[in-house]
Every structure is written in structure tokens, then in C-alpha cells.
Amino acid sequence: MCGCQIPHEKVFKHPLRREGEQHGVTVQSFCFGRYPVTQAQWKAVASFPQINRELNPNPSHFQGANRPVECVSWDDAEEFCLRLLHHTKKQYRLPSEAEWEYACRAGTKTAFHFGETLKTDLANYNGKYGGEGDYRQETTEVGSMKFANRFGLYDMHGNVWEWCQDHWHDSYEGAPTDGSAWINTSHNPKGRILRGGSWYTGLANCRSMRRLYANSGQEHNTYGFRVACSSSWIL
């Protein structure tokens, strides 16, 4: 799977609820999908042997082999990663929330990796609510905006919300400082985190720091994901 190796960062300032509230996180080098997982990739991996649960090979509302897969839950995305891991013997997984934000920002400190605002020729979001541009009312093919961040990653703002490993917590107080996922089944066992905004959301929800909460079994035509890999292999 096509991807980029994200460099090691000694200390990354991970925001709390606003860009001004931050805490330091050490993020180790990892590989990350250049694009969200496409429907063609999903269909291929859905044909691999089942690990924990069945996968619908064609779950998406907006059809297109090179569009991002959507209408997938966190549980579905986790099963996808497990099947890919067992098939390739490489450590594929969902990213931690800290990894996702570090990859999205790519060294920037602004609201978006493009700068302080967006236009819909840079990202697929609802231009009626902030920024400048149109409302496409559907997903677009991955990478079709043709603008990557400094790490070579596309569609980090808009198109589909992306699942992260972490359980939901109301703040980052007590969160890991090593960039790993914050797993706490006793706190909120089904609540998981999505990042990045979507084709449906307005400008504010596409900001690098914006977080969304959803049940791990919830599906929606704005929910997708991309995969990370802990090894030095390129995805």
C-alpha cells in the first residue's frame, strides 16, 4: 500500500482543545498511508481470511474504486488492519491520535497544514460553512485535490473523518507522552476518536486539532481511515 515514512520528532506540541493549550509528545518514526484507504484496497483486504468479524466488501455510499472507503466502523477498520497484518506479516494498524495529528501538521503550527484557512480547491469539505468555495456533497477520489502536506500526505483535511486507535477522553490530561495510543477500556470502552473532518463538515471541523467522538460500532458515510505501520517498511 502506497505510503510515506514519517520522520522522528523529538518533541511535538500536541494541542488540547485549542491551539494555545498544548503538551509535549515524543513521536517515533512510523509509516503512514499517503491516502485514506480506497474502496479498491478495502475490497482486496476484505477477501483475506476473517480474523474476528466479517467485512462487507462494498460498504460505501459513494461508489468509486479510487474514492475513500466509508460507512466503516472502528471495529471494521481494526479488522481490516488485522487481516492486512496477518497477510503481510507487517505491523499494520490504526494510527494513534498523536501520530495522526503529527502527520497532519507536518511541522506546521497553523489551524491547517495549508495555513490559517482553507479553500475547497485544496480540500473536500462543506464550503458553505467557513472558508471559500463549494459544497460537493460527496467524497472525491483520493489525492484528486493534488495538494499534499510537507510529509507527502493527501486529504488530511476533509473528504472522510479518519479513525484513530485511541479511546475517547475529554482532555489530554494524563495522556501518554510517547505518541502511543491512549487505551483505557474502563473509562469509555466503546468511544473512539476520528480526525480530519469530511466532505460534509464545515471549515472548523477540518482543523488539525479537531476531534470527533463516535461509538466503535458506528458507521457513517463520512467515516473512513488510513493505516499506519510501526516498522520501516513503506505502506
Backbone bond lengths (Angstrom), bond angles and torsions (degrees), N, CA, C in turn:
res aa  C-N    CA-C-N  psi(-1)  N-CA   C-N-CA  omega(-1)  CA-C   N-CA-C  phi
1 M - - - 1.461 - - 1.514 109.33 -
2 C 1.321 117.23 131.17 1.457 122.25 -174.51 1.525 110.83 -65.61
3 G 1.331 116.92 134.10 1.455 118.96 -178.82 1.504 112.34 -163.38
4 C 1.319 115.72 -174.12 1.460 123.04 -178.17 1.511 109.50 -129.13
5 Q 1.327 116.26 148.16 1.452 120.37 172.25 1.520 108.07 -89.62
6 I 1.343 115.58 122.05 1.455 121.77 -178.36 1.524 108.31 -88.94
7 P 1.320 119.00 124.98 1.467 121.25 -174.00 1.520 112.52 -69.54
8 H 1.322 113.78 159.28 1.467 121.11 176.39 1.528 110.09 -67.70
9 E 1.316 115.34 138.70 1.474 121.52 176.80 1.519 107.45 -124.39
10 K 1.320 118.37 123.20 1.457 120.87 -177.23 1.524 111.82 -61.40
11 V 1.333 116.99 -54.36 1.462 119.69 177.84 1.522 108.32 -137.21
12 F 1.309 116.20 119.36 1.458 122.79 176.74 1.511 107.82 -109.31
13 K 1.330 117.40 128.60 1.458 122.02 179.67 1.530 109.18 -82.87
14 H 1.322 116.46 105.64 1.464 123.54 -175.26 1.525 108.69 -94.32
15 P 1.345 118.87 113.75 1.465 120.31 -175.33 1.519 113.67 -64.86
16 L 1.317 115.77 156.29 1.451 121.53 171.00 1.527 107.01 -90.30
17 R 1.297 119.93 -116.68 1.459 120.30 -176.80 1.519 113.45 -87.58
18 R 1.313 117.89 -20.25 1.448 121.73 176.69 1.520 107.41 -132.57
19 E 1.343 117.23 159.34 1.457 119.91 -178.65 1.526 112.02 -57.12
20 G 1.325 118.16 -25.65 1.455 121.04 -176.76 1.510 114.52 -78.13
21 E 1.330 118.76 -17.34 1.466 122.16 -178.59 1.522 108.32 -104.00
22 Q 1.341 116.94 111.15 1.455 120.02 -172.08 1.520 111.16 -136.55
23 H 1.329 115.24 156.72 1.454 119.71 168.38 1.523 108.40 -137.37
24 G 1.332 115.77 152.45 1.449 120.92 -175.43 1.518 112.41 -76.31
25 V 1.332 116.75 135.63 1.461 123.10 176.75 1.518 108.40 -131.96
26 T 1.316 117.65 131.94 1.453 122.56 174.53 1.522 108.53 -91.90
27 V 1.319 117.37 117.41 1.462 122.58 -177.42 1.522 108.81 -108.50
28 Q 1.323 116.39 123.46 1.448 121.11 177.99 1.533 109.92 -81.56
29 S 1.339 115.20 159.34 1.457 120.16 177.96 1.524 110.73 -60.14
30 F 1.331 117.07 138.24 1.462 121.87 177.79 1.518 108.60 -153.52
31 C 1.309 116.89 166.08 1.456 122.40 176.05 1.519 109.42 -101.71
32 F 1.338 115.78 147.19 1.452 120.70 -174.86 1.520 109.11 -143.16
33 G 1.331 116.22 142.98 1.448 120.83 -179.43 1.523 112.10 -59.47
34 R 1.327 116.12 131.92 1.461 120.47 178.61 1.527 110.92 -63.36
35 Y 1.344 116.08 -30.96 1.463 123.13 -179.70 1.524 109.51 -131.44
36 P 1.332 117.58 162.73 1.465 118.77 166.98 1.531 109.93 -59.39
37 V 1.316 116.41 154.48 1.468 120.95 177.89 1.527 109.15 -59.60
38 T 1.330 116.05 129.84 1.456 120.93 -178.82 1.527 110.90 -87.26
39 Q 1.326 114.85 167.59 1.458 119.65 177.98 1.532 111.69 -66.05
40 A 1.334 117.23 -33.70 1.465 120.10 176.62 1.521 110.88 -65.76
41 Q 1.342 117.11 -42.51 1.458 120.47 178.02 1.520 110.80 -65.52
42 W 1.317 115.89 -42.37 1.459 120.12 178.52 1.521 111.03 -58.12
43 K 1.321 116.81 -48.41 1.465 121.53 -178.55 1.518 111.35 -59.59
44 A 1.337 116.80 -40.21 1.465 120.38 179.84 1.525 111.27 -64.30
45 V 1.327 117.10 -46.58 1.466 120.34 -177.77 1.522 111.29 -72.82
46 A 1.325 117.53 -30.85 1.472 120.82 177.49 1.527 111.74 -63.68
47 S 1.326 117.36 -18.87 1.468 121.09 177.97 1.523 112.36 -83.41
48 F 1.343 118.07 -10.50 1.465 121.47 177.95 1.528 109.45 -71.96
49 P 1.320 118.07 160.51 1.470 120.61 -178.65 1.533 112.51 -57.65
50 Q 1.325 115.93 141.16 1.456 122.29 -179.65 1.526 111.00 -66.45
51 I 1.341 116.19 140.82 1.466 121.94 174.52 1.527 109.79 -101.84
52 N 1.316 117.80 -62.87 1.466 121.18 -177.83 1.523 114.01 -121.50
53 R 1.334 117.58 -25.97 1.456 119.42 -174.16 1.527 110.23 -152.35
54 E 1.315 116.02 157.22 1.448 121.61 176.46 1.525 110.42 -72.47
55 L 1.319 116.94 152.92 1.452 122.62 175.32 1.526 109.80 -125.29
56 N 1.312 115.70 132.27 1.457 121.26 172.47 1.526 107.60 -71.47
57 P 1.334 119.62 120.37 1.463 119.62 -177.82 1.525 114.40 -69.51
58 N 1.327 117.41 -12.48 1.461 120.21 -177.41 1.527 110.38 -142.97
59 P 1.340 117.95 68.94 1.463 120.49 -172.71 1.527 115.11 -85.35
60 S 1.325 118.92 -13.87 1.459 121.78 -164.52 1.522 113.18 -74.23
61 H 1.321 115.04 146.03 1.462 122.02 175.91 1.529 110.75 -78.75
62 F 1.332 116.69 -43.18 1.466 121.98 179.39 1.532 107.93 -97.04
63 Q 1.316 116.38 106.74 1.451 121.00 -170.49 1.531 112.43 -81.48
64 G 1.332 115.58 142.38 1.458 122.65 176.75 1.511 109.70 162.92
65 A 1.319 117.86 125.46 1.463 121.78 -174.51 1.521 112.55 -56.80
66 N 1.341 116.56 -34.44 1.457 120.05 -177.10 1.526 112.67 -102.45
67 R 1.328 116.89 9.05 1.465 119.99 170.66 1.527 108.10 -83.67
68 P 1.330 117.38 158.14 1.465 118.47 176.92 1.518 110.89 -66.46
69 V 1.311 116.43 142.37 1.462 119.47 171.91 1.529 107.93 -66.82
70 E 1.337 116.89 140.30 1.464 121.99 175.95 1.519 108.27 -142.40
71 C 1.318 115.64 -177.20 1.472 120.91 -169.77 1.518 110.29 59.50
72 V 1.342 116.49 38.50 1.460 121.57 175.62 1.524 108.57 -120.61
73 S 1.312 116.16 137.49 1.459 122.39 178.92 1.527 110.47 -85.10
74 W 1.327 115.60 171.19 1.468 120.14 172.75 1.526 109.81 -60.11
75 D 1.318 116.66 -41.20 1.471 120.44 179.07 1.519 110.73 -60.45
76 D 1.338 117.24 -40.20 1.461 121.05 177.44 1.528 111.21 -64.97
77 A 1.336 116.21 -45.06 1.458 120.37 -179.69 1.529 111.44 -62.82
78 E 1.322 116.22 -38.12 1.472 120.58 177.32 1.522 110.71 -64.40
79 E 1.320 117.22 -41.81 1.468 121.09 177.34 1.527 110.47 -62.90
80 F 1.318 117.35 -41.35 1.465 121.75 176.67 1.526 110.27 -55.93
81 C 1.337 116.68 -49.17 1.465 120.84 -179.08 1.525 111.70 -62.91
82 L 1.328 117.13 -39.75 1.459 120.37 179.19 1.530 111.73 -65.17
83 R 1.324 116.42 -41.49 1.472 119.24 178.39 1.527 110.50 -65.27
84 L 1.324 116.99 -40.28 1.453 120.92 178.79 1.523 110.57 -65.21
85 L 1.326 116.47 -41.06 1.464 121.14 177.57 1.525 111.19 -60.67
86 H 1.327 116.63 -48.29 1.468 120.35 -178.15 1.524 111.29 -66.39
87 H 1.324 117.09 -33.18 1.466 120.21 -178.01 1.522 111.98 -75.62
88 T 1.332 117.30 -39.71 1.460 121.58 -173.90 1.527 113.54 -99.82
89 K 1.344 116.86 -18.05 1.472 123.18 -174.29 1.539 111.72 65.49
90 K 1.316 117.12 21.33 1.459 122.17 174.98 1.523 108.50 -110.62
91 Q 1.327 116.74 154.06 1.465 121.79 -169.00 1.533 112.75 -82.95
92 Y 1.306 116.28 64.11 1.467 120.78 176.24 1.528 110.18 -74.65
93 R 1.329 115.45 144.43 1.466 121.06 -176.43 1.519 108.92 -166.93
94 L 1.329 116.15 170.56 1.454 120.40 168.62 1.530 109.28 -74.91
95 P 1.328 118.28 149.78 1.462 119.29 178.48 1.520 111.14 -74.36
96 S 1.323 115.64 154.81 1.458 118.67 167.43 1.526 108.19 -71.40
97 E 1.326 115.95 162.15 1.455 119.64 178.81 1.531 111.14 -62.19
98 A 1.326 117.00 -40.03 1.466 120.52 178.83 1.523 110.89 -64.34
99 E 1.331 117.57 -42.22 1.464 120.62 177.55 1.524 110.82 -61.96
100 W 1.339 115.61 -43.22 1.467 119.07 -178.22 1.530 109.98 -59.92
101 E 1.329 116.71 -47.81 1.459 119.07 -176.78 1.517 112.06 -68.32
102 Y 1.313 116.94 -38.81 1.459 119.86 176.80 1.523 110.25 -60.79
103 A 1.346 116.56 -43.87 1.462 120.79 178.96 1.520 111.37 -65.30
104 C 1.321 117.14 -39.35 1.453 121.04 179.34 1.520 111.56 -64.88
105 R 1.311 117.07 -48.25 1.463 121.22 -176.20 1.526 112.11 -68.21
106 A 1.325 117.27 -36.61 1.470 121.87 178.25 1.528 111.67 50.75
107 G 1.321 115.31 44.55 1.453 121.03 176.81 1.514 115.49 89.07
108 T 1.326 118.12 -2.29 1.468 120.92 179.87 1.522 110.33 -89.59
109 K 1.338 116.09 162.63 1.462 122.15 178.16 1.519 111.54 -123.64
110 T 1.311 116.83 7.36 1.455 122.33 -178.87 1.525 110.64 -85.75
111 A 1.330 115.77 173.31 1.465 120.29 -177.46 1.520 112.39 -61.88
112 F 1.319 117.45 -31.47 1.464 124.00 177.79 1.526 107.90 -131.19
113 H 1.315 118.30 155.62 1.462 117.06 179.96 1.524 111.21 -69.27
114 F 1.352 117.60 -14.23 1.461 121.85 173.43 1.526 112.23 -78.63
115 G 1.325 117.58 -23.75 1.457 122.20 -174.81 1.514 110.29 145.90
116 E 1.325 116.97 -150.17 1.462 121.04 -174.68 1.529 113.41 -84.13
117 T 1.332 117.92 -12.49 1.462 119.60 178.98 1.520 109.31 -148.49
118 L 1.339 115.52 177.88 1.465 122.38 -178.19 1.516 109.79 -130.93
119 K 1.316 115.34 159.47 1.452 123.45 164.81 1.521 107.55 -126.09
120 T 1.310 116.97 157.53 1.474 119.01 -175.30 1.523 113.19 -77.74
121 D 1.327 118.28 -0.18 1.462 118.29 168.23 1.527 111.41 -86.36
122 L 1.344 116.43 -4.69 1.462 122.27 176.37 1.524 112.60 -104.22
123 A 1.336 116.88 -27.28 1.468 121.34 -176.33 1.521 109.18 -153.46
124 N 1.331 115.82 153.24 1.461 121.57 -179.30 1.524 109.54 -94.59
125 Y 1.329 116.23 97.96 1.462 121.83 177.41 1.525 107.56 -144.49
126 N 1.319 117.14 178.69 1.456 121.93 -178.13 1.526 109.85 -82.36
127 G 1.325 116.14 98.27 1.452 121.19 -176.56 1.516 114.68 -69.89
128 K 1.336 117.27 -6.36 1.467 119.89 176.12 1.529 111.91 -73.53
129 Y 1.326 115.48 -17.39 1.465 120.17 -177.14 1.521 109.49 -120.71
130 G 1.333 115.46 78.11 1.451 121.51 176.75 1.513 112.35 96.27
131 G 1.313 114.82 156.49 1.453 119.67 -179.99 1.514 111.58 69.90
132 E 1.312 115.80 -156.43 1.454 121.32 -179.83 1.517 109.88 -135.15
133 G 1.350 116.58 137.43 1.449 119.02 173.73 1.506 114.30 134.45
134 D 1.323 115.46 -157.17 1.453 123.99 -170.05 1.520 111.92 -103.18
135 Y 1.320 114.54 173.57 1.457 122.83 172.35 1.523 106.63 -121.08
136 R 1.332 116.82 106.51 1.463 121.31 -174.40 1.527 113.08 -76.77
137 Q 1.319 117.00 -24.36 1.467 123.46 176.48 1.536 113.47 67.58
138 E 1.326 116.92 21.34 1.464 121.61 178.43 1.526 109.70 -166.32
139 T 1.312 115.63 167.90 1.461 119.64 174.91 1.523 109.91 -71.95
140 T 1.312 115.98 163.39 1.458 122.41 173.02 1.523 108.86 -122.71
141 E 1.323 117.47 160.65 1.460 120.70 177.21 1.523 110.14 -57.19
142 V 1.316 116.11 142.68 1.461 119.72 -177.68 1.527 109.86 -61.86
143 G 1.318 115.84 138.07 1.456 120.79 178.99 1.510 115.44 75.59
144 S 1.330 117.76 2.23 1.464 119.63 -174.55 1.528 112.81 -70.36
145 M 1.350 117.57 -19.79 1.459 119.89 175.99 1.537 111.76 -73.48
146 K 1.335 115.19 -17.81 1.475 122.48 172.83 1.524 114.22 66.13
147 F 1.339 117.17 18.66 1.459 121.03 177.63 1.526 109.07 -123.41
148 A 1.330 116.77 115.53 1.458 122.15 177.33 1.521 109.56 -102.14
149 N 1.344 116.28 161.79 1.459 118.74 172.77 1.526 110.07 -83.03
150 R 1.312 117.41 -173.40 1.464 121.03 -174.69 1.527 113.05 -65.76
151 F 1.320 117.09 -19.61 1.457 120.91 176.78 1.524 112.50 -91.33
152 G 1.327 117.41 1.90 1.456 120.73 179.26 1.517 114.47 83.03
153 L 1.342 117.37 19.54 1.464 122.28 -177.59 1.523 110.39 -99.50
154 Y 1.331 116.25 136.80 1.453 122.93 -178.62 1.530 110.82 -107.42
155 D 1.328 115.62 154.36 1.474 122.62 171.51 1.526 113.16 62.30
156 M 1.318 117.66 30.14 1.458 119.49 176.63 1.525 111.38 -73.55
157 H 1.324 117.28 -21.38 1.460 122.76 173.02 1.526 108.26 -111.82
158 G 1.331 117.52 122.17 1.449 121.04 175.58 1.521 114.17 81.79
159 N 1.314 115.71 -168.94 1.460 127.84 -176.26 1.528 110.80 71.65
160 V 1.341 119.57 -75.25 1.468 120.75 173.06 1.529 109.88 -138.83
161 W 1.334 115.75 143.50 1.462 120.34 167.70 1.525 108.35 -60.40
162 E 1.336 117.50 146.92 1.456 121.35 -176.60 1.530 110.93 -120.84
163 W 1.334 114.35 126.34 1.465 120.69 179.63 1.522 111.37 -66.74
164 C 1.340 116.15 142.03 1.469 123.87 170.89 1.526 109.17 -115.75
165 Q 1.325 116.57 164.40 1.471 121.24 -179.86 1.526 112.89 -64.35
166 D 1.308 117.15 -36.17 1.460 122.82 -162.70 1.524 114.21 -64.07
167 H 1.330 115.02 146.96 1.456 120.81 163.72 1.526 109.06 -71.85
168 W 1.322 115.09 154.96 1.459 120.03 179.15 1.525 110.98 -74.55
169 H 1.336 115.39 135.38 1.462 123.41 168.85 1.519 107.19 -134.20
170 D 1.320 116.56 147.49 1.460 120.58 -174.93 1.520 113.14 -68.46
171 S 1.315 117.28 -25.39 1.460 121.21 176.70 1.522 107.35 -145.20
172 Y 1.340 116.33 -178.57 1.464 120.92 178.23 1.522 112.41 -99.01
173 E 1.311 117.68 10.82 1.455 120.21 178.31 1.521 109.73 -64.72
174 G 1.317 116.90 118.90 1.453 121.77 -176.89 1.510 114.42 89.36
175 A 1.342 117.81 3.67 1.468 121.46 -179.46 1.529 110.54 -70.82
176 P 1.332 118.20 154.69 1.467 120.62 176.28 1.522 111.06 -58.83
177 T 1.311 116.42 145.96 1.464 121.43 178.57 1.526 112.02 -104.87
178 D 1.343 117.09 5.97 1.464 120.40 -179.14 1.526 112.88 -102.21
179 G 1.336 117.19 8.88 1.458 120.69 178.77 1.511 114.53 84.69
180 S 1.326 117.85 -0.78 1.458 120.82 -179.87 1.523 110.69 -78.71
181 A 1.335 116.29 165.13 1.460 121.18 179.83 1.526 110.31 -69.58
182 W 1.315 116.48 146.41 1.463 122.82 178.02 1.523 108.06 -93.93
183 I 1.309 114.75 97.26 1.466 121.84 -176.70 1.521 108.71 -103.27
184 N 1.334 116.38 123.21 1.460 121.46 -178.31 1.522 108.60 -151.19
185 T 1.323 116.18 86.09 1.464 120.52 -174.20 1.519 113.00 -67.60
186 S 1.330 118.27 -22.67 1.462 120.25 -179.47 1.522 111.94 -78.58
187 H 1.348 116.72 -21.98 1.469 120.35 -177.07 1.533 111.10 -80.54
188 N 1.301 117.07 -52.55 1.461 121.86 -177.36 1.525 107.19 -157.65
189 P 1.328 118.35 81.81 1.459 121.50 -168.03 1.515 115.41 -63.49
190 K 1.323 118.51 -25.53 1.460 120.04 -177.92 1.529 113.71 -104.78
191 G 1.331 117.76 -15.11 1.457 120.42 -177.73 1.523 111.89 -76.71
192 R 1.330 116.71 125.24 1.466 122.05 179.18 1.520 110.12 -127.86
193 I 1.313 115.99 169.20 1.457 122.56 -171.50 1.523 111.27 -111.02
194 L 1.334 115.27 139.42 1.459 122.42 170.56 1.523 108.74 -120.65
195 R 1.325 115.71 152.76 1.459 121.61 -177.25 1.523 111.31 -135.36
196 G 1.339 116.12 154.51 1.445 121.86 164.94 1.512 118.63 103.97
197 G 1.344 118.36 -15.40 1.455 119.28 -177.05 1.514 112.11 79.57
198 S 1.334 116.35 -175.14 1.465 120.33 -175.17 1.521 110.99 -155.29
199 W 1.326 115.11 -179.90 1.470 122.25 176.76 1.531 111.13 -60.59
200 Y 1.321 117.51 -25.10 1.465 123.04 -174.05 1.522 112.94 -90.79
201 T 1.328 117.10 -25.85 1.457 121.00 -171.51 1.527 112.11 -86.63
202 G 1.326 115.35 156.65 1.451 121.44 176.77 1.514 112.32 -79.17
203 L 1.311 114.91 -179.14 1.461 122.02 -174.10 1.522 112.80 -56.46
204 A 1.341 117.72 -45.78 1.464 120.87 -173.94 1.528 112.30 -59.23
205 N 1.333 117.43 -36.16 1.459 120.72 -177.68 1.522 113.33 -77.71
206 C 1.323 117.87 -4.07 1.463 121.37 177.03 1.524 112.76 -97.25
207 R 1.329 117.83 -0.24 1.456 120.76 -178.45 1.528 111.34 -62.79
208 S 1.321 115.28 152.67 1.468 121.10 -177.01 1.518 112.65 -57.45
209 M 1.338 117.35 -31.32 1.463 121.24 -175.69 1.529 113.62 -92.93
210 R 1.330 118.76 -5.95 1.459 120.75 -172.30 1.523 111.17 -71.65
211 R 1.339 115.57 139.11 1.461 122.28 -179.01 1.525 109.44 -123.91
212 L 1.322 115.63 147.95 1.457 121.86 175.61 1.518 108.72 -129.03
213 Y 1.331 115.57 140.69 1.462 122.33 178.01 1.522 109.32 -103.92
214 A 1.337 116.61 138.36 1.462 120.85 173.07 1.522 108.89 -153.18
215 N 1.328 115.89 154.71 1.457 122.13 174.36 1.519 109.44 -66.78
216 S 1.318 117.34 142.64 1.468 121.39 -175.74 1.526 112.93 -62.10
217 G 1.321 117.60 -21.50 1.453 120.70 178.80 1.515 114.29 -96.14
218 Q 1.330 116.99 2.57 1.464 121.06 -174.77 1.527 110.96 -82.32
219 E 1.330 115.87 135.89 1.465 122.54 176.05 1.525 109.20 -115.29
220 H 1.323 116.25 147.66 1.466 120.32 177.94 1.523 107.59 -158.66
221 N 1.340 116.27 152.60 1.462 118.47 -179.03 1.524 113.39 -77.45
222 T 1.324 116.61 11.20 1.469 121.62 169.33 1.529 111.92 -111.13
223 Y 1.335 119.02 -0.27 1.467 122.23 -174.66 1.529 110.85 -102.38
224 G 1.327 116.48 121.63 1.453 123.46 173.50 1.518 109.48 -137.81
225 F 1.319 117.26 -155.36 1.471 120.34 179.67 1.515 109.66 -171.91
226 R 1.320 116.28 167.31 1.455 122.52 166.25 1.519 107.68 -134.30
227 V 1.311 117.31 162.24 1.459 120.31 -172.68 1.520 111.50 -106.18
228 A 1.318 114.32 150.94 1.459 123.06 173.69 1.524 108.40 -113.51
229 C 1.323 115.74 165.93 1.461 121.31 177.55 1.521 108.04 -143.99
230 S 1.317 116.39 130.76 1.465 121.09 -174.82 1.515 113.30 -78.73
231 S 1.319 117.55 -18.22 1.459 120.99 -176.04 1.517 110.32 -88.54
232 S 1.314 116.12 -177.28 1.469 121.41 179.20 1.513 112.48 -85.46
233 W 1.338 117.47 -0.51 1.456 119.71 178.89 1.517 110.63 -68.30
234 I 1.330 116.22 143.83 1.473 120.95 174.29 1.512 108.55 -81.97
235 L 1.341 116.31 134.84 1.461 122.23 -177.55 1.523 110.07 -69.40
